[in-house]
Amino acid sequence: MKLATVAFYVFALGLLVVGLRELLTGFEENRCSMTYMFEYPEYRRVALPRRVARLYPAYGLYLYGEGLYAQETRSLKLTGAPVLFLPGNAGSYKQARSLGSVALRKAENMEGGVHLNVFTVDFNEELVALYGGSLQRQTLFLHESIKAILRLYKHLKIPPQSVALVGHSMGGVVARALFTLPRFNPHVVSLIITQASPHLAPVLALDPYLLDFYSAVKQKWLNQANKLRNVTVLSVGGGYRDYQVRSGLTYLTCPLGDPNKLSLVVTAVPRTWVSTDHLSIVWCKELVLATVRAFFNLIDPETRQFTEDPERKLAVINHHFIRHPVRMLGESPDTSISILDFPEAWSEVNTLRLAYSTPKEGQVRYFLFALSSRRKAYSHFYCRSNNLEMSSWVHGCIHKNSSSCVHAVDLSTGTELLPPYKVLVLSLNDLSAFTHLVVSASNLNGKQFTVECEWQRQESQTLSISVPHVLSFGFTASDVTVNSSGLLHTVQLQHFHQVYQAFRITVSSQCKVHKDRLPSVYRMKVVWFREDSLTTVSVPSVSEISGMLHMSRPDNASGVLLQLHTAPNCQYKVSVRASLSKVMGQVLRFCGPMVPVYTAVTLLLACRGQLSSILKLSRAEDMSQAVGSGLQPHKISLPVYVVHILLGWFQEVWSILHLPPMDTLPPTFPDGAFHETLAAPEEWPHLLSPLLYILGAAVAYWGSTLLRLLIQFISLVLAPLHRPSVSRDCGALKPRTQLLVILALTVVGGTFCGALSVFISSLLHLYRVLRLQMTERYLSHMLNLAPQKHKQAENGAITPESSSKSKECGSTPLLSECALQEVRDDLQLHLSLSALFMLPVMLSAPSLIHWIRNLRYSTQLDPDHCWPHTVPLAAVYTLLINCNTLKLSNSKLLSLTSRLPLPLAITMVTFSSLHLYRVTYFLSAALVPLALCSLI
């Protein structure tokens, strides 16, 4: 049985390792280019009013500069457009150097002295993603910083009216929280760009302040959406390389129809097309360039400040972040163009496809495509060119003479930039006003490029394929073959719309004739979220695409499309196969924060097993066996499911009583709210709950095993410093000492930090476990050297009466098997309790770290969410130091106490899956009766 248990938990650990490996390493290599400073960066501190400096001594405001610019701005007489960078969780204000340095280099090429003044805020590198008590303080300081920045421009005739904000991680959440302040003027911030900011929900809900903060921000932006429509917000997620903040959390919750709130993943940003990790999104050159270009295009040349026109801001954001038309921004399309250059430069194309490569010598060249003969047979016209010059290249002809077009309209505005070339797809239904299409292939500068165009029938070039079930584990595959007679094919991936689905999509290409071709581009297009990913490959080749989603499909949305920009006369085969490793990676990416809850459930049920064993046999169960039997999904998952159904029926009554809502799965689709139940398929929550339970149990089992090994090692190291003991009460405290310790820990928690008192009390209990381990080792060693029966035989003390008495252990000698068994029982009990005690310590660790890092500014943590349960936890930890199996077996409360962990575990799963801080409340509710058992 023990071997089977170990084998099962080895398998569970394997699943966990596979998922973690996929989550942490299962993505593309970092293809971001590094940004470099050309001169030494300087950060000039901006003086703030005394009141502000006194209220926020740990924070600061700085102006970024380099070289000559840093010297010119020493007096802080500024004339540029202000941009303020906000660092995120544990982020440094010096992270603004990438944005500031690129902005300085860009300004050197600008006319009229247009430039940016990049400011940055020092938030003391606080862990605000884990401790939410500082978020409101950061928001208030940000407000004061904005007012201080605008005051620096009062000497200008036309001073700036607003500041553009760039927020990384939690800095983006703080930027949106500005609008919740009662005295904040919303007109001083009209543009916010956030990078890897978890807007939808916090990554880990370790304290209630985080959730209250998020709730206030969300309600403000939803309830006053009309007043905030002029505020343009762009949220950029990092993609799969960012395993700290998944890109689905970067989605902006806003009413439908608000075009000024945009969310996308950096893999879909034109001229970027890379995934970034949580830190590299700040310095990724490709993204920084897009951001800086957007800022400079947003500057009004007359005022040299940011425009307040929402339409202009939206046009700039669309140009640089959503669809780049390969032309200069602001260049109005020519409505009537005369292109009568040279009659000999014109050629009419009568074939279905054009493939033309320009010669080395510069020339003028135009190709005419007659529309009249193609309207009935074809639906679209497709054209691509690897000439990436910012110029018009496709026109619609209005009047044509014998060989050339006299007047034409520019149709190039619909061009889309892909990594190797630009692409234009025109619907023939929109071209009724034109007689011909004109494609320019002129290369007066002698630059060589290729143009490929064709008529398309979209229906015949669109295929469908049903993806295999996620539980097929890769044993079955769905295949489709594309005989490429065209340049663009679309494969619809049917039934692929949930985040827990993950596939390996293999695209192989073969060509009969080997020649130089334009590369192929495979684009996985997700309609409901801008998370497109592009793969560029040569032909022929075999490439693999990760088929995963950042966000589940909302209702009534179309499916995922795989667009293949193919080479002509080549065959492409698309194979879709489910991937167990990627599925596990997605499970941990979306539901990983729920694993600690099931770890706590396993340890709580292990404690229940220990108490039941003491109640029945007056002996504690072995720790590994108790934790191994803590996996009881039939006692947890089924009751939780029933509770969800019952609370769903009485939801109105439940809300009237102001009771907390149920926790379900984390939000995975655009309209998802943090407390709402998700519209996921039935098997999604039903399969996930047992799976997460298995993973949590694996963490509990192997974590407790590691804890036991560490205690054995530490006890070996500390043994020479302690006098050998053979008593089960080694390391125990006197009642008076216990009372003093509880009072001292209560004072420490109230005066300094609640997490500190919890940590100290856990150390006191850990010392008790170490002493028990030393005693157990000493007794075992002594009994091995001098067995008790041999001693009694030598002394002539063995009699039938003494033998039976020894078996019953009625009066245990100090050196006997019974004494050793008692110490072992106490050790197993305290090892289980120690593993359980570690959970509140780890959950409160962020607030303890925050308090330690801010000791020079304040000795008291304010606010402190740990303080309400500091007293019961400290008292429980201290009282249980003296607990042993004998006291528990004689307690009148043990029977009742042993029944509490199961209902508490069910309630914990129901209400703590998304509120990790509640785990401590349920553990306290289970431990307080246990502490009373040691007294009564």
ZAMARGU-4260 file (C-alpha; in steps of 0.2 Angstrom, whole numbers, plus 5000, padded with zeros to 4 digits):
<rodrens>
0) 5000/5000/5000 | 5014/5012/5004 | 5023/5008/4988 | 5007/5011/4978 | 5005/5028/4987
5) 5023/5033/4983 | 5021/5028/4965 | 5005/5038/4964 | 5013/5054/4971 | 5028/5051/4959
10) 5015/5051/4945 | 5007/5067/4952 | 5024/5075/4954 | 5028/5071/4936 | 5012/5079/4930
15) 5016/5095/4940 | 5034/5095/4934 | 5028/5093/4916 | 5016/5108/4918 | 5029/5119/4927
20) 5042/5115/4913 | 5029/5120/4900 | 5024/5135/4909 | 5042/5141/4913 | 5051/5136/4897
25) 5039/5130/4884 | 5039/5146/4873 | 5050/5154/4860 | 5067/5161/4864 | 5068/5179/4868
30) 5069/5188/4851 | 5069/5205/4859 | 5083/5217/4854 | 5091/5226/4869 | 5090/5245/4871
35) 5106/5253/4875 | 5110/5270/4882 | 5122/5280/4871 | 5127/5291/4886 | 5127/5289/4905
40) 5109/5290/4911 | 5105/5302/4925 | 5090/5303/4936 | 5087/5321/4943 | 5076/5321/4958
45) 5061/5333/4957 | 5058/5343/4973 | 5040/5340/4980 | 5031/5351/4993 | 5036/5347/5011
50) 5019/5340/5015 | 5020/5327/5001 | 5038/5323/5006 | 5033/5321/5024 | 5018/5310/5019
55) 5028/5299/5007 | 5046/5298/5013 | 5049/5282/5004 | 5044/5288/4987 | 5052/5300/4974
60) 5050/5308/4957 | 5064/5309/4945 | 5067/5316/4928 | 5077/5305/4916 | 5092/5313/4906
65) 5108/5309/4897 | 5123/5319/4892 | 5119/5337/4885 | 5101/5335/4888 | 5104/5331/4907
70) 5114/5347/4908 | 5101/5358/4900 | 5087/5352/4911 | 5097/5354/4928 | 5086/5369/4932
75) 5070/5359/4927 | 5065/5373/4915 | 5056/5360/4903 | 5048/5363/4886 | 5045/5345/4880
80) 5029/5334/4881 | 5028/5326/4898 | 5028/5307/4900 | 5028/5298/4917 | 5034/5280/4919
85) 5027/5270/4933 | 5036/5254/4939 | 5027/5239/4944 | 5029/5226/4958 | 5046/5227/4965
90) 5050/5238/4950 | 5064/5251/4950 | 5061/5269/4944 | 5077/5266/4933 | 5068/5255/4922
95) 5062/5271/4913 | 5080/5272/4905 | 5074/5262/4889 | 5060/5273/4885 | 5069/5289/4890
100) 5085/5285/4880 | 5075/5280/4864 | 5065/5296/4866 | 5081/5306/4866 | 5088/5298/4851
105) 5071/5300/4842 | 5070/5319/4846 | 5087/5322/4838 | 5079/5319/4821 | 5063/5329/4824
110) 5061/5347/4817 | 5055/5361/4828 | 5063/5355/4844 | 5049/5343/4847 | 5054/5331/4861
115) 5048/5321/4877 | 5052/5324/4895 | 5052/5307/4903 | 5049/5307/4921 | 5049/5291/4933
120) 5042/5287/4950 | 5051/5278/4963 | 5039/5267/4973 | 5053/5260/4984 | 5052/5243/4974
125) 5037/5238/4985 | 5029/5221/4982 | 5012/5228/4978 | 5006/5213/4968 | 5007/5203/4984
130) 5003/5216/4997 | 4989/5228/4993 | 4991/5239/5008 | 5002/5251/4998 | 4992/5253/4982
135) 4981/5267/4988 | 4997/5276/4995 | 5005/5274/4978 | 4990/5281/4969 | 4989/5296/4980
140) 5008/5300/4977 | 5005/5298/4959 | 4992/5311/4960 | 5004/5323/4968 | 5018/5319/4956
145) 5007/5323/4941 | 5003/5340/4949 | 5021/5343/4952 | 5026/5339/4934 | 5013/5351/4927
150) 5019/5365/4938 | 5036/5363/4930 | 5029/5370/4914 | 5020/5386/4920 | 5033/5397/4912
155) 5027/5392/4895 | 5015/5402/4885 | 5006/5385/4881 | 5009/5373/4895 | 5004/5355/4894
160) 4987/5351/4900 | 4990/5333/4903 | 5003/5320/4906 | 5005/5303/4897 | 5007/5288/4908
165) 5017/5272/4905 | 5013/5259/4918 | 5023/5243/4919 | 5014/5228/4929 | 5005/5235/4944
170) 5010/5252/4939 | 4997/5251/4925 | 4984/5247/4938 | 4989/5262/4949 | 4988/5273/4934
175) 4969/5268/4931 | 4966/5270/4950 | 4970/5288/4949 | 4952/5291/4942 | 4945/5284/4959
180) 4952/5298/4969 | 4939/5311/4974 | 4949/5326/4970 | 4958/5320/4954 | 4955/5330/4938
185) 4953/5317/4924 | 4958/5330/4911 | 4976/5329/4917 | 4978/5312/4911 | 4971/5308/4893
190) 4983/5294/4888 | 4988/5278/4897 | 4999/5264/4890 | 5001/5249/4901 | 5013/5235/4899
195) 5009/5217/4907 | 4997/5225/4919 | 4984/5213/4927 | 4969/5224/4925 | 4956/5210/4925
200) 4961/5203/4942 | 4976/5201/4954 | 4988/5187/4950 | 4987/5182/4969 | 4974/5188/4981
205) 4984/5187/4996 | 4975/5201/5006 | 4958/5209/5005 | 4966/5226/5001 | 4971/5220/4984
210) 4953/5215/4980 | 4945/5230/4987 | 4957/5241/4977 | 4953/5231/4961 | 4934/5232/4964
215) 4935/5251/4966 | 4945/5253/4950 | 4933/5242/4940 | 4917/5250/4947 | 4924/5267/4943
220) 4928/5263/4925 | 4912/5254/4922 | 4900/5266/4931 | 4907/5282/4924 | 4912/5275/4907
225) 4904/5290/4897 | 4914/5302/4907 | 4930/5293/4904 | 4928/5290/4885 | 4940/5303/4881
230) 4954/5294/4891 | 4963/5283/4879 | 4970/5267/4887 | 4981/5254/4878 | 4985/5238/4887
235) 4999/5227/4880 | 5001/5209/4887 | 5018/5200/4885 | 5012/5184/4878 | 5017/5166/4884
240) 5035/5171/4889 | 5027/5181/4903 | 5022/5168/4916 | 5020/5180/4930 | 5006/5190/4922
245) 4996/5180/4909 | 4990/5190/4895 | 4972/5186/4898 | 4973/5197/4914 | 4979/5212/4904
250) 4962/5214/4896 | 4953/5230/4900 | 4935/5228/4907 | 4925/5242/4898 | 4908/5243/4890
255) 4906/5238/4873 | 4907/5251/4860 | 4921/5261/4868 | 4935/5262/4855 | 4947/5271/4866
260) 4950/5256/4877 | 4962/5244/4868 | 4969/5227/4874 | 4981/5217/4864 | 4996/5205/4865
265) 5013/5211/4860 | 5015/5196/4847 | 5001/5205/4837 | 5010/5222/4837 | 5016/5227/4820
270) 5035/5227/4818 | 5037/5219/4835 | 5029/5201/4833 | 5039/5194/4848 | 5034/5188/4865
275) 5041/5196/4880 | 5044/5191/4898 | 5038/5201/4912 | 5053/5212/4913 | 5059/5212/4895
280) 5043/5221/4890 | 5050/5237/4897 | 5066/5236/4887 | 5061/5227/4872 | 5068/5238/4858
285) 5054/5233/4846 | 5040/5238/4858 | 5049/5253/4865 | 5051/5260/4847 | 5033/5257/4843
290) 5029/5267/4860 | 5040/5281/4856 | 5035/5283/4838 | 5017/5284/4844 | 5021/5297/4857
295) 5029/5308/4844 | 5015/5306/4832 | 5003/5311/4846 | 5012/5328/4848 | 5003/5343/4840
300) 5017/5353/4830 | 5009/5369/4835 | 5008/5367/4854 | 5022/5354/4854 | 5012/5345/4867
305) 5001/5330/4866 | 4985/5331/4857 | 4968/5330/4866 | 4959/5324/4851 | 4952/5307/4855
310) 4951/5302/4836 | 4969/5307/4833 | 4975/5297/4848 | 4965/5282/4842 | 4972/5284/4824
315) 4990/5284/4831 | 4987/5269/4842 | 4979/5259/4828 | 4994/5264/4816 | 5008/5258/4828
320) 5000/5244/4838 | 4986/5236/4828 | 4987/5238/4809 | 5002/5246/4801 | 4998/5251/4783
325) 5016/5253/4777 | 5014/5272/4775 | 5017/5287/4785 | 5004/5292/4798 | 4994/5307/4793
330) 4998/5305/4774 | 4980/5307/4767 | 4976/5295/4753 | 4976/5303/4736 | 4958/5302/4730
335) 4963/5306/4712 | 4980/5301/4705 | 4986/5304/4688 | 4998/5290/4683 | 5001/5293/4665
340) 5020/5291/4667 | 5026/5281/4651 | 5015/5271/4640 | 5028/5257/4638 | 5028/5255/4657
345) 5011/5248/4657 | 5007/5229/4656 | 4989/5221/4657 | 4989/5205/4666 | 4977/5192/4659
350) 4982/5177/4669 | 4975/5173/4686 | 4992/5176/4695 | 5006/5188/4693 | 5023/5185/4700
355) 5036/5198/4695 | 5053/5202/4702 | 5061/5219/4698 | 5077/5220/4689 | 5093/5228/4696
360) 5091/5243/4684 | 5078/5256/4690 | 5063/5257/4680 | 5044/5262/4680 | 5032/5248/4680
365) 5013/5246/4682 | 5002/5231/4680 | 4984/5232/4675 | 4971/5220/4681 | 4953/5221/4672
370) 4939/5219/4685 | 4925/5217/4673 | 4929/5199/4668 | 4933/5193/4686 | 4918/5199/4696
375) 4907/5184/4694 | 4921/5170/4696 | 4931/5178/4710 | 4927/5187/4727 | 4944/5194/4732
380) 4960/5201/4725 | 4976/5197/4735 | 4993/5206/4732 | 5009/5206/4742 | 5026/5214/4740
385) 5042/5213/4750 | 5045/5232/4745 | 5042/5239/4762 | 5044/5258/4757 | 5031/5269/4764
390) 5022/5272/4747 | 5006/5269/4738 | 5007/5254/4727 | 4989/5248/4723 | 4976/5259/4715
395) 4959/5258/4708 | 4957/5264/4690 | 4943/5276/4686 | 4947/5281/4668 | 4958/5271/4657
400) 4964/5275/4639 | 4970/5262/4627 | 4986/5256/4637 | 4986/5265/4653 | 4976/5272/4667
405) 4972/5291/4667 | 4965/5293/4684 | 4965/5282/4699 | 4961/5281/4718 | 4974/5275/4731
410) 4968/5258/4738 | 4984/5255/4748 | 4977/5261/4765 | 4970/5243/4768 | 4988/5237/4767
415) 4994/5226/4782 | 5012/5223/4787 | 5018/5206/4790 | 5036/5201/4795 | 5043/5198/4777
420) 5031/5208/4766 | 5016/5219/4765 | 4999/5212/4760 | 4983/5219/4753 | 4967/5210/4751
425) 4953/5218/4742 | 4935/5213/4741 | 4928/5214/4723 | 4911/5220/4730 | 4919/5236/4736
430) 4927/5240/4719 | 4911/5243/4709 | 4917/5261/4705 | 4933/5255/4696 | 4936/5246/4680
435) 4954/5240/4683 | 4966/5238/4697 | 4984/5245/4696 | 4999/5238/4705 | 5015/5248/4705
440) 5031/5238/4703 | 5042/5253/4700 | 5060/5253/4707 | 5068/5270/4702 | 5081/5268/4716
445) 5086/5251/4709 | 5081/5241/4724 | 5075/5223/4720 | 5059/5216/4726 | 5045/5204/4722
450) 5027/5207/4719 | 5014/5193/4719 | 4996/5195/4715 | 4981/5184/4711 | 4962/5183/4710
455) 4954/5173/4724 | 4938/5163/4727 | 4938/5164/4746 | 4926/5150/4748 | 4937/5138/4739
460) 4952/5143/4749 | 4944/5141/4766 | 4945/5124/4774 | 4939/5118/4791 | 4946/5105/4803
465) 4939/5099/4820 | 4953/5099/4833 | 4955/5083/4843 | 4948/5082/4860 | 4959/5088/4874
470) 4959/5071/4882 | 4965/5062/4867 | 4983/5065/4874 | 4990/5067/4857 | 4987/5049/4851
475) 4975/5055/4838 | 4978/5070/4826 | 4967/5080/4814 | 4975/5083/4797 | 4970/5093/4782
480) 4980/5095/4765 | 4981/5112/4756 | 4985/5110/4738 | 4992/5128/4735 | 4985/5135/4719
485) 4984/5151/4728 | 4994/5163/4739 | 4982/5164/4754 | 4972/5150/4763 | 4962/5150/4778
490) 4960/5135/4790 | 4946/5136/4802 | 4950/5127/4818 | 4933/5121/4824 | 4929/5118/4842
495) 4944/5127/4848 | 4938/5141/4860 | 4944/5137/4878 | 4960/5141/4887 | 4962/5123/4893
500) 4964/5117/4875 | 4982/5116/4869 | 4988/5109/4853 | 5004/5106/4843 | 5000/5112/4826
505) 5012/5106/4813 | 5013/5114/4796 | 5024/5105/4783 | 5027/5112/4765 | 5033/5103/4749
510) 5036/5110/4732 | 5039/5101/4716 | 5051/5114/4709 | 5065/5121/4720 | 5067/5140/4717
515) 5069/5156/4726 | 5052/5160/4734 | 5045/5173/4746 | 5044/5165/4763 | 5027/5158/4770
520) 5019/5166/4785 | 5007/5156/4796 | 4996/5167/4807 | 4985/5161/4821 | 4971/5174/4822
525) 4960/5175/4837 | 4944/5185/4833 | 4939/5189/4851 | 4956/5195/4857 | 4971/5203/4848
530) 4983/5189/4852 | 4988/5184/4835 | 5004/5175/4833 | 5014/5175/4817 | 5027/5162/4811
535) 5038/5165/4796 | 5046/5150/4788 | 5055/5146/4772 | 5048/5134/4759 | 5049/5119/4759
540) 5050/5117/4778 | 5042/5108/4793 | 5037/5120/4807 | 5027/5118/4824 | 5015/5131/4830
545) 5009/5132/4848 | 4990/5131/4848 | 4985/5140/4864 | 4973/5154/4869 | 4976/5168/4882
550) 4957/5170/4883 | 4942/5159/4881 | 4929/5163/4868 | 4914/5174/4873 | 4897/5169/4867
555) 4893/5172/4848 | 4911/5174/4843 | 4918/5165/4828 | 4932/5152/4830 | 4951/5153/4828
560) 4958/5155/4811 | 4975/5149/4804 | 4979/5159/4789 | 4992/5152/4778 | 5001/5165/4766
565) 5008/5151/4755 | 5020/5149/4740 | 5011/5145/4724 | 5012/5127/4717 | 5017/5120/4734
570) 5008/5107/4745 | 5004/5111/4763 | 4999/5099/4776 | 4992/5105/4793 | 4991/5092/4807
575) 4983/5097/4824 | 4987/5086/4839 | 4983/5088/4857 | 4998/5091/4869 | 4997/5085/4887
580) 5012/5095/4892 | 5004/5111/4885 | 4987/5107/4893 | 4996/5105/4910 | 5005/5122/4906
585) 4988/5130/4903 | 4981/5123/4919 | 4995/5130/4929 | 4995/5146/4920 | 4976/5149/4923
590) 4973/5139/4939 | 4990/5138/4947 | 4985/5150/4961 | 4972/5138/4966 | 4985/5124/4970
595) 4989/5131/4987 | 4971/5129/4992 | 4971/5111/4988 | 4988/5109/4997 | 4980/5116/5013
600) 4965/5104/5011 | 4977/5089/5010 | 4986/5095/5025 | 4970/5098/5034 | 4963/5081/5030
605) 4980/5073/5035 | 4978/5082/5052 | 4961/5074/5053 | 4968/5057/5050 | 4981/5060/5064
610) 4967/5065/5076 | 4956/5050/5071 | 4971/5038/5074 | 4974/5046/5091 | 4955/5045/5095
615) 4954/5026/5090 | 4972/5019/5094 | 4979/5033/5106 | 4993/5033/5093 | 4998/5045/5079
620) 4999/5040/5061 | 5015/5041/5052 | 5016/5058/5044 | 5019/5052/5026 | 5005/5040/5027
625) 4993/5053/5035 | 4997/5066/5021 | 4996/5052/5008 | 4978/5048/5013 | 4974/5067/5013
630) 4969/5065/4995 | 4950/5062/4996 | 4942/5069/4981 | 4926/5060/4984 | 4924/5069/5000
635) 4929/5086/4993 | 4924/5088/4975 | 4907/5080/4976 | 4901/5090/4991 | 4909/5106/4984
640) 4899/5103/4968 | 4883/5101/4978 | 4886/5117/4988 | 4888/5126/4971 | 4872/5120/4965
645) 4863/5124/4982 | 4870/5141/4982 | 4866/5144/4964 | 4848/5141/4968 | 4848/5152/4983
650) 4859/5165/4976 | 4848/5180/4979 | 4845/5175/4997 | 4864/5173/4999 | 4867/5190/4992
655) 4854/5198/5003 | 4863/5191/5018 | 4879/5200/5012 | 4888/5183/5013 | 4904/5181/5002
660) 4901/5174/4984 | 4907/5157/4979 | 4924/5156/4971 | 4925/5147/4954 | 4938/5147/4940
665) 4949/5162/4937 | 4942/5174/4924 | 4946/5167/4906 | 4936/5177/4894 | 4934/5196/4890
670) 4917/5199/4899 | 4922/5189/4914 | 4922/5197/4931 | 4932/5192/4946 | 4917/5186/4956
675) 4907/5179/4942 | 4904/5161/4937 | 4912/5157/4920 | 4902/5151/4905 | 4914/5136/4902
680) 4910/5119/4896 | 4904/5107/4909 | 4919/5096/4909 | 4931/5111/4912 | 4927/5114/4931
685) 4923/5096/4934 | 4939/5089/4927 | 4949/5103/4934 | 4944/5102/4953 | 4951/5084/4955
690) 4966/5088/4944 | 4971/5103/4955 | 4967/5092/4970 | 4980/5079/4964 | 4993/5093/4961
695) 4990/5101/4978 | 4991/5084/4986 | 5008/5081/4977 | 5014/5098/4984 | 5008/5093/5001
700) 5016/5076/5001 | 5033/5080/4994 | 5033/5096/5003 | 5030/5087/5020 | 5043/5074/5015
705) 5056/5088/5011 | 5051/5097/5028 | 5054/5080/5037 | 5071/5078/5029 | 5076/5096/5033
710) 5071/5094/5051 | 5082/5078/5052 | 5096/5087/5045 | 5095/5103/5056 | 5092/5092/5072
715) 5109/5083/5067 | 5117/5100/5066 | 5110/5107/5082 | 5111/5091/5093 | 5129/5095/5099
720) 5122/5111/5106 | 5109/5102/5117 | 5109/5091/5132 | 5103/5073/5127 | 5085/5071/5133
725) 5074/5055/5134 | 5057/5064/5139 | 5043/5067/5127 | 5041/5085/5135 | 5058/5091/5128
730) 5056/5108/5121 | 5039/5111/5130 | 5035/5127/5139 | 5029/5130/5156 | 5011/5137/5157
735) 5017/5154/5164 | 5030/5155/5150 | 5017/5151/5137 | 5006/5165/5144 | 5020/5177/5143
740) 5025/5172/5125 | 5007/5174/5119 | 5006/5191/5127 | 5022/5196/5120 | 5018/5190/5102
745) 5001/5199/5103 | 5010/5215/5108 | 5023/5212/5093 | 5009/5209/5081 | 4999/5225/5086
750) 5014/5236/5088 | 5025/5231/5073 | 5018/5217/5061 | 5006/5203/5063 | 5016/5192/5051
755) 5031/5194/5062 | 5022/5187/5077 | 5015/5172/5067 | 5033/5169/5060 | 5041/5169/5078
760) 5027/5158/5085 | 5030/5145/5071 | 5049/5146/5075 | 5045/5142/5093 | 5035/5127/5087
765) 5048/5122/5075 | 5061/5121/5089 | 5049/5109/5098 | 5049/5098/5083 | 5068/5099/5082
770) 5070/5093/5101 | 5058/5079/5098 | 5068/5073/5083 | 5084/5074/5093 | 5076/5064/5107
775) 5069/5051/5095 | 5086/5049/5088 | 5095/5048/5105 | 5082/5035/5112 | 5084/5024/5096
780) 5103/5025/5098 | 5102/5020/5116 | 5090/5006/5114 | 5100/4999/5099 | 5116/4999/5111
785) 5107/4992/5126 | 5090/4984/5123 | 5078/4985/5137 | 5075/4966/5138 | 5093/4962/5139
790) 5095/4975/5153 | 5081/4968/5163 | 5087/4950/5161 | 5104/4954/5167 | 5097/4962/5183
795) 5085/4948/5185 | 5070/4959/5183 | 5060/4950/5170 | 5044/4942/5177 | 5027/4938/5169
800) 5019/4952/5179 | 5033/4965/5173 | 5032/4958/5156 | 5014/4961/5154 | 5015/4978/5162
805) 5029/4983/5150 | 5018/4978/5135 | 5004/4989/5142 | 5016/5003/5145 | 5006/5008/5160
810) 5022/5015/5169 | 5034/5019/5155 | 5052/5018/5160 | 5063/5033/5154 | 5073/5021/5142
815) 5061/5009/5134 | 5052/5004/5118 | 5036/5012/5125 | 5045/5028/5128 | 5052/5028/5111
820) 5035/5025/5103 | 5028/5039/5113 | 5041/5051/5107 | 5039/5045/5089 | 5020/5048/5090
825) 5022/5065/5097 | 5035/5068/5083 | 5023/5062/5069 | 5009/5073/5076 | 5020/5089/5077
830) 5028/5086/5060 | 5010/5086/5053 | 5006/5102/5063 | 5022/5110/5057 | 5018/5107/5039
835) 5001/5115/5042 | 5008/5129/5051 | 5020/5133/5036 | 5005/5139/5026 | 5000/5154/5036
840) 5018/5159/5037 | 5020/5158/5018 | 5004/5167/5014 | 5009/5181/5026 | 5027/5182/5020
845) 5024/5197/5008 | 5018/5208/5021 | 5032/5203/5033 | 5045/5207/5018 | 5036/5224/5015
850) 5037/5228/5034 | 5056/5224/5034 | 5060/5234/5019 | 5051/5249/5026 | 5058/5249/5043
855) 5068/5264/5041 | 5052/5274/5037 | 5040/5266/5049 | 5041/5253/5063 | 5022/5248/5061
860) 5014/5240/5046 | 4999/5250/5041 | 4987/5243/5035 | 4990/5225/5042 | 4978/5212/5036
865) 4987/5199/5047 | 4983/5208/5063 | 4965/5201/5065 | 4971/5183/5066 | 4988/5186/5074
870) 4981/5183/5091 | 4972/5166/5088 | 4987/5160/5078 | 5000/5165/5090 | 4990/5158/5104
875) 4987/5141/5095 | 5005/5139/5089 | 5011/5142/5107 | 4998/5131/5116 | 5001/5117/5104
880) 5020/5117/5108 | 5015/5107/5124 | 5003/5096/5115 | 5006/5077/5114 | 4996/5062/5110
885) 4992/5057/5128 | 4984/5074/5131 | 4974/5073/5115 | 4968/5055/5118 | 4962/5060/5136
890) 4953/5076/5129 | 4934/5077/5129 | 4934/5088/5114 | 4945/5077/5103 | 4929/5068/5095
895) 4922/5084/5090 | 4938/5092/5084 | 4942/5077/5073 | 4926/5080/5064 | 4929/5099/5060
900) 4943/5098/5046 | 4932/5090/5033 | 4918/5103/5033 | 4931/5116/5034 | 4940/5109/5019
905) 4924/5109/5009 | 4921/5127/5014 | 4939/5132/5010 | 4938/5125/4992 | 4921/5134/4990
910) 4926/5151/4996 | 4945/5152/4995 | 4950/5147/4978 | 4952/5165/4972 | 4954/5173/4990
915) 4970/5164/4996 | 4971/5175/5012 | 4955/5166/5018 | 4964/5150/5019 | 4972/5156/5035
920) 4955/5159/5042 | 4949/5141/5039 | 4966/5134/5046 | 4963/5145/5062 | 4946/5138/5064
925) 4953/5121/5063 | 4968/5124/5075 | 4959/5133/5089 | 4949/5118/5094 | 4964/5107/5093
930) 4973/5119/5105 | 4959/5118/5117 | 4961/5099/5116 | 4978/5101/5124 | 4970/5110/5138
935) 4953/5102/5141
</rodrens>
